[in-house]
Each structure stands twice: as C-alpha cells, then as structure tokens.
Amino acid sequence: MKTTVKYVVLKSSDYQLGTPLFQEEIDADNQYFDQIPAEIAYQNHKFKVKSKELKRLYLAEEQEESQTIIVKVLAAP
C-alpha cells in the first residue's frame, strides 16, 4: 500500500523543535510500522526514535488504501 513516512525532530542541537527531517514515499505492507528501527541515521547524524504515529486511510470508491506514519526522533548522543 502507498505509505508516507515523515520524520520529525523533537530535540537536537542542529535542528529546531518540530523540524521535518525528511519524508519518504514508499510501497509497504501494513506491518511496516512495526519494522521501523529504534535508531536512524540521516546526513551523518544519528537519531533515536521517541514515538511513532500511524494513520490508515481507505478510499471506498477507489478501493485504495494508504497509510501515513509520523516518526518523532531525538538526537542520539
């Protein structure tokens, strides 16, 4: 299903609170939410996942399912 994953910074010395880190559009199954790692690397910085939010949408007329995942991260020490 169409999946949008948004990474948002909660705490970092290099980014302001709430700064969107990056976003990716992928084709993933409904288990992808549980497969997001506890730590991610982006532009030579490491981030620890603080929380994840999942929203699924099903469009009945088009019989299309999509999901949006918001991953909130903290700068790893």
N, C-alpha and C positions, 0 to 999 in steps of 0.2 A: 504494500500500500504506500501511497505517497506520504512521506514523512519529512517534516521540517524540524530540525533540531537547532535551538537557539541557545548560545552560551552567554551568560550574563555575569559580570564581575561584581561580587559583593564587597571584597576587601583586597586591596593590592596597593603597593607603593607607586606602581606605574600607571594605574588606571583609577578613574573616579568611580564612586559607588554607582551601581546600576549601568555601567558602560557595557553595551553589547560587545562581546569579544569577537564572535563570528557566528555565522549561521550557515547551515548546510541543508541542502535538499537531497534526500536520498530515497531509494525504494527499499523499504524494510518491512519485515513482518511485525506482527503485534507483540512479539517477545523482545524487540529491540530495546525497549525502555529498561528492562532488567539487565541488559548486556552492556550498558554504558559503564565504562570503567570508573573507579573511585578517584583516579587521578588522570589528568590530561596534560598534554604539552602543546603549547602554541607559541610560535615565534620565540623560541629559546626560553620560555617561561614555563614553570610547572604550576598547575592549579589543582587544588583538591575540591572534589565535588561536595558541596554542602547540602544541596537538596535538588530534587527533580520533580517536575510537574508534568502531567500527561493530560492532553485533551484530545478526544477522538470525535470525529465528525462523520456522519453517514448521510449522504445525499440520496434520498429515496428515488427521486426522479431519474437521476443519472446512474444510480446503483454504484456509487463511487464512495470509497472510504478513505479518509485521510486522518493523520494524527500530527499533533504539534507537541513537541517536548521542549520544555524550558529547563535548562540545567544551570543552576546557580553555583558559582565557584568562588573559592578563596585562593589567594596566592599561597603556594606551598613554601615553607621556609627553606 
